[in-house]
């Protein structure tokens, strides 16, 4: 990873860490201390739909961010495992490993006006598997502010943030005269001139990079040992090349200087697949024409259903806990 990205990630993590320390110091010590209880260890599974946010695809109108430009037909599924250690009931330390898939296509864009037709005319597509692992801090605000030692709500809202690593490898498609579709790895084709002398500002992008996972959810205790959660897991990335689209079109003749004859032939076809919609008869853009938007990095997020099981012996006496809950005043959480 580039030095300035390492600095940015390190600075972000430091800010998060010291903010948590200040938050802990400002709350009541008896509720935020870890205490002498043995930490609770939980393992589980998580799965749910994943949505890609990048240069390709979108809806009617100008390209924008987040929910407005989601293409629900391209929804993919994430699955993974996690383990969390809870030294106290208000904080947890999570590690997780997950696999998901992302995809984007310009030809799926609605055609209700002129703005979106420029992207549809671009006619690019991509797909990629994504492997990721991350560590995060979970915070349960209602448990931080509890007033009674027997406070044990069934529903617990929480937020989390962490640092992760992910691997992607985009592919693009070509369709021959017979309608047969073939998929090709885009990274080695240098579709926007990455690593070419003619484009010194365009460096080859890394397929393994850091991200910042964060989000929130609600946890429900099903029993003393089993719980489920619904959460939104968003990943901020530091790359605009998950979909291999970011800057401008290059001169297709440059591919012959850096690629094999076969790869150069594929690169010339796959880096510019323009179809004449707004400009009838056009099949290729001039070098230097905008291809993507480098001002906005790619991202992806998932709506996650988690199922966790607590390891070890049950904490406390179940009958005593039930009796204590019956004696206390009612609470919303």
C-alpha positions as CSV (number, residue, x, y, z in Angstrom):
1,X,0.0,0.0,0.0
2,X,1.2,3.5,-0.8
3,X,2.8,5.5,2.2
4,X,0.1,8.2,2.2
5,X,-2.7,5.5,2.5
6,X,-0.8,3.8,5.3
7,X,-0.5,7.1,7.1
8,X,-4.3,7.8,6.6
9,X,-5.3,4.4,7.9
10,X,-2.9,4.7,10.9
11,X,-4.2,8.1,11.7
12,X,-7.8,7.0,11.5
13,X,-7.2,4.0,13.8
14,X,-5.4,6.3,16.3
15,X,-8.3,8.7,16.4
16,X,-10.7,5.9,16.9
17,X,-8.7,4.4,19.7
18,X,-8.1,7.7,21.7
19,X,-11.8,8.7,21.2
20,X,-12.8,5.4,22.8
21,X,-10.5,6.0,25.7
22,X,-11.9,9.5,26.2
23,X,-15.5,8.1,26.0
24,X,-14.7,5.5,28.5
25,X,-13.2,8.0,30.9
26,X,-16.2,10.3,30.7
27,X,-18.7,7.6,31.7
28,X,-19.3,6.0,35.1
29,X,-16.3,3.8,36.0
30,X,-18.4,1.0,37.6
31,X,-20.3,0.4,34.4
32,X,-17.3,0.7,32.0
33,X,-14.7,-1.2,33.9
34,X,-14.0,-4.7,32.6
35,X,-14.2,-6.1,36.2
36,X,-13.1,-9.5,37.4
37,X,-15.6,-11.5,35.4
38,X,-14.2,-13.9,32.8
39,X,-14.5,-12.5,29.3
40,X,-17.3,-14.0,27.2
41,X,-16.2,-15.6,23.9
42,X,-18.7,-15.9,21.0
43,X,-18.4,-17.6,17.6
44,X,-20.8,-17.6,14.8
45,X,-21.8,-17.3,11.1
46,X,-23.0,-14.4,9.1
47,X,-24.6,-14.0,5.7
48,X,-26.6,-11.5,3.7
49,X,-26.8,-9.5,0.4
50,X,-23.9,-7.4,-0.8
51,X,-24.2,-4.3,-3.0
52,X,-21.4,-2.6,-5.0
53,X,-21.0,1.2,-5.2
54,X,-18.6,2.2,-8.1
55,X,-18.4,3.7,-11.5
56,X,-20.4,1.2,-13.4
57,X,-24.2,0.8,-13.5
58,X,-26.7,3.1,-11.6
59,X,-30.1,4.5,-12.3
60,X,-31.8,7.3,-14.2
61,X,-30.2,10.7,-14.0
62,X,-26.6,11.7,-13.1
63,X,-24.5,9.2,-11.3
64,X,-24.6,9.7,-7.5
65,X,-23.8,7.9,-4.3
66,X,-25.1,5.2,-2.1
67,X,-28.8,3.9,-2.3
68,X,-29.9,6.0,-5.3
69,X,-27.6,4.2,-7.7
70,X,-28.0,0.6,-6.4
71,X,-28.8,-2.0,-9.1
72,X,-30.8,-4.6,-7.1
73,X,-30.7,-7.3,-9.9
74,X,-26.9,-7.4,-9.3
75,X,-27.3,-8.2,-5.6
76,X,-24.7,-10.8,-4.5
77,X,-24.5,-12.9,-1.3
78,X,-21.9,-12.7,1.4
79,X,-21.1,-15.5,3.8
80,X,-18.5,-15.7,6.6
81,X,-17.5,-16.6,10.1
82,X,-16.6,-14.4,13.1
83,X,-15.4,-14.6,16.7
84,X,-15.9,-11.9,19.3
85,X,-14.5,-11.5,22.8
86,X,-16.6,-9.5,25.3
87,X,-14.4,-8.4,28.3
88,X,-17.5,-6.4,29.5
89,X,-21.1,-6.2,28.4
90,X,-20.6,-2.7,26.8
91,X,-17.6,-3.6,24.5
92,X,-16.5,-6.4,22.2
93,X,-13.5,-7.1,20.0
94,X,-14.5,-8.9,16.8
95,X,-12.4,-10.7,14.1
96,X,-14.2,-12.0,11.0
97,X,-13.4,-13.6,7.6
98,X,-15.8,-13.4,4.7
99,X,-16.3,-14.1,1.0
100,X,-18.6,-12.1,-1.2
101,X,-19.0,-11.2,-4.9
102,X,-19.5,-7.8,-6.6
103,X,-20.7,-6.9,-10.1
104,X,-21.5,-3.8,-12.2
105,X,-22.9,-3.3,-15.7
106,X,-23.7,-0.2,-17.7
107,X,-26.3,-2.0,-19.9
108,X,-28.6,-2.4,-16.9
109,X,-29.1,1.3,-16.5
110,X,-32.6,2.7,-17.0
111,X,-33.1,4.8,-20.1
112,X,-35.5,7.6,-19.0
113,X,-33.4,10.6,-19.8
114,X,-30.1,11.8,-21.3
115,X,-27.8,11.9,-18.3
116,X,-27.7,8.2,-17.7
117,X,-27.4,7.4,-21.4
118,X,-23.8,8.6,-21.5
119,X,-23.0,5.8,-19.0
120,X,-25.1,3.3,-20.9
121,X,-23.3,4.2,-24.1
122,X,-20.0,3.4,-22.3
123,X,-21.3,-0.2,-22.1
124,X,-18.6,-1.5,-19.7
125,X,-19.0,-4.3,-17.2
126,X,-17.1,-6.2,-14.5
127,X,-17.4,-8.9,-11.9
128,X,-15.1,-9.9,-9.0
129,X,-15.0,-12.2,-6.1
130,X,-13.9,-10.5,-2.8
131,X,-12.1,-12.2,0.1
132,X,-11.8,-10.1,3.3
133,X,-10.8,-10.3,6.9
134,X,-11.1,-7.6,9.5
135,X,-10.9,-6.7,13.2
136,X,-13.4,-4.3,14.8
137,X,-14.4,-2.8,18.1
138,X,-18.1,-3.1,19.1
139,X,-19.8,-0.6,21.4
140,X,-23.2,-1.1,23.1
141,X,-24.3,2.4,24.2
142,X,-27.3,1.3,26.3
143,X,-25.0,-1.0,28.3
144,X,-22.5,1.8,28.8
145,X,-25.2,3.9,30.4
146,X,-27.0,1.3,32.4
147,X,-28.0,2.2,36.0
148,X,-28.6,-1.2,37.5
149,X,-26.3,-4.3,37.8
150,X,-29.1,-6.6,36.8
151,X,-29.8,-4.7,33.6
152,X,-30.0,-7.4,30.9
153,X,-32.1,-6.3,27.9
154,X,-33.0,-8.7,25.2
155,X,-32.4,-6.1,22.4
156,X,-29.1,-4.3,22.3
157,X,-28.2,-1.7,19.6
158,X,-24.6,-1.4,18.8
159,X,-22.1,0.3,16.5
160,X,-18.7,-0.9,15.3
161,X,-15.6,0.2,13.4
162,X,-12.3,-1.5,12.5
163,X,-9.6,-2.1,10.0
164,X,-9.6,-4.9,7.4
165,X,-7.8,-6.3,4.4
166,X,-9.5,-7.5,1.2
167,X,-8.6,-9.1,-2.1
168,X,-10.3,-8.5,-5.4
169,X,-9.5,-9.4,-9.1
170,X,-11.9,-7.8,-11.6
171,X,-12.9,-9.4,-14.9
172,X,-14.6,-7.9,-17.9
173,X,-16.6,-9.6,-20.7
174,X,-16.4,-9.8,-24.4
175,X,-19.2,-11.1,-26.7
176,X,-18.4,-12.5,-30.1
177,X,-20.4,-12.4,-33.3
178,X,-22.2,-15.7,-32.2
179,X,-23.3,-14.3,-28.9
180,X,-20.7,-16.3,-26.9
181,X,-19.5,-14.4,-23.8
182,X,-16.0,-14.8,-22.4
183,X,-14.6,-13.2,-19.3
184,X,-11.0,-11.9,-19.0
185,X,-8.9,-10.7,-16.1
186,X,-8.6,-6.9,-16.4
187,X,-5.7,-6.1,-14.1
188,X,-2.9,-7.5,-16.4
189,X,-4.5,-5.7,-19.4
190,X,-3.7,-2.2,-18.1
191,X,-7.0,-0.9,-19.5
192,X,-6.3,2.7,-18.4
193,X,-2.5,2.7,-19.1
194,X,-1.4,1.6,-15.6
195,X,2.4,1.3,-15.6
196,X,2.9,2.7,-19.1
197,X,5.5,5.4,-19.7
198,X,2.9,7.4,-21.7
199,X,0.8,7.7,-18.5
200,X,3.3,8.3,-15.6
201,X,0.5,9.3,-13.2
202,X,-1.2,5.9,-13.6
203,X,0.4,3.3,-11.4
204,X,-0.6,-0.3,-11.3
205,X,-3.2,-0.9,-8.6
206,X,-2.9,-3.5,-5.9
207,X,-5.3,-6.4,-5.8
208,X,-5.0,-6.7,-2.0
209,X,-5.7,-3.5,-0.1
210,X,-6.9,-2.2,3.3
211,X,-10.4,-1.0,4.0
212,X,-12.3,0.5,6.9
213,X,-15.4,-1.6,7.9
214,X,-18.0,0.2,10.0
215,X,-21.7,0.2,10.7
216,X,-24.3,-0.7,13.3
217,X,-27.0,-3.1,14.2
218,X,-29.3,-4.6,16.8
219,X,-28.5,-7.7,18.7
220,X,-31.3,-10.0,20.1
221,X,-30.6,-12.6,22.8
222,X,-32.5,-15.7,21.9
223,X,-31.3,-17.6,25.0
224,X,-28.6,-17.5,27.6
225,X,-26.2,-18.9,25.0
226,X,-27.6,-18.0,21.5
227,X,-28.1,-14.6,19.9
228,X,-28.9,-13.1,16.5
229,X,-28.1,-9.7,15.0
230,X,-29.1,-7.7,12.0
231,X,-26.4,-5.1,11.0
232,X,-25.3,-2.9,8.2
233,X,-21.7,-3.5,7.3
234,X,-20.1,-0.8,5.0
235,X,-16.6,-0.9,3.7
236,X,-14.7,2.3,2.9
237,X,-11.9,1.6,0.5
238,X,-8.9,3.5,-0.8
239,X,-9.1,2.4,-4.4
240,X,-11.2,3.3,-7.4
241,X,-10.3,0.2,-9.3
242,X,-12.4,-2.6,-7.9
243,X,-14.4,-2.3,-11.2
244,X,-11.2,-1.4,-13.2
245,X,-12.7,2.0,-14.2
246,X,-11.4,5.3,-12.9
247,X,-10.0,7.9,-15.3
248,X,-9.8,8.3,-19.1
249,X,-9.6,6.3,-22.2
250,X,-6.1,5.7,-23.6
251,X,-4.7,5.3,-27.1
252,X,-5.4,1.7,-28.0
253,X,-2.2,1.5,-30.0
254,X,-0.3,1.7,-26.7
255,X,-1.4,-1.8,-25.7
256,X,0.9,-3.3,-28.5
257,X,3.9,-1.8,-26.8
258,X,3.4,-3.5,-23.4
259,X,1.3,-6.6,-23.9
260,X,1.5,-9.8,-25.9
261,X,-0.2,-9.9,-29.2
262,X,-3.1,-11.8,-27.9
263,X,-3.5,-9.7,-24.7
264,X,-3.3,-6.5,-26.7
265,X,-6.1,-7.7,-29.0
266,X,-8.3,-8.4,-25.9
267,X,-7.3,-5.1,-24.3
268,X,-8.3,-3.0,-27.3
269,X,-11.7,-4.6,-27.4
270,X,-12.4,-4.7,-23.7
271,X,-11.2,-1.2,-22.6
272,X,-13.7,0.6,-24.9
273,X,-17.0,-1.2,-25.8
274,X,-18.9,1.9,-26.7
275,X,-22.3,1.5,-28.4
276,X,-23.9,4.3,-30.3
277,X,-26.9,5.5,-28.3
278,X,-26.5,9.2,-27.9
279,X,-24.1,9.4,-30.8
280,X,-25.3,7.0,-33.5
281,X,-22.6,5.0,-35.2
282,X,-19.9,5.7,-32.6
283,X,-17.9,2.6,-31.6
284,X,-14.9,4.1,-29.8
285,X,-14.1,7.2,-27.8
286,X,-11.1,9.5,-28.4
287,X,-8.1,9.0,-26.1
288,X,-8.4,11.4,-23.1
289,X,-12.2,11.1,-23.0
290,X,-13.6,10.6,-19.5
291,X,-14.1,6.9,-18.7
292,X,-14.8,7.0,-14.9
293,X,-14.8,9.4,-11.9
294,X,-11.5,9.3,-9.9
295,X,-12.9,11.7,-7.3
296,X,-15.0,9.0,-5.7
297,X,-13.5,5.7,-4.4
298,X,-15.3,2.4,-4.8
299,X,-17.1,0.9,-1.9
300,X,-19.4,-2.0,-1.1
301,X,-21.8,-2.8,1.8
302,X,-23.8,-5.7,3.1
303,X,-27.0,-6.2,5.1
304,X,-25.9,-9.0,7.5
305,X,-27.8,-11.6,9.5
306,X,-25.5,-12.9,12.3
307,X,-26.0,-16.0,14.4
308,X,-23.7,-16.3,17.4
309,X,-23.1,-19.0,20.1
310,X,-21.4,-18.2,23.4
311,X,-18.7,-20.7,24.4
312,X,-18.0,-22.0,27.9
313,X,-20.3,-22.4,30.9
314,X,-23.3,-20.2,31.4
315,X,-22.7,-17.1,33.5
316,X,-24.7,-17.0,36.7
317,X,-27.8,-18.8,37.7
318,X,-30.6,-18.7,35.1
319,X,-33.4,-18.8,37.8
320,X,-31.8,-16.0,39.7
321,X,-31.5,-13.9,36.6
322,X,-35.1,-14.4,35.7
323,X,-36.2,-13.5,39.2
324,X,-34.1,-10.3,39.2
325,X,-35.6,-9.3,35.8
326,X,-39.1,-9.7,37.2
327,X,-38.4,-7.5,40.2
328,X,-36.8,-4.6,38.3
329,X,-38.6,-1.7,36.7
330,X,-39.4,-2.0,32.9
331,X,-36.9,-0.6,30.4
332,X,-37.2,-0.1,26.6
333,X,-33.9,-1.7,25.9
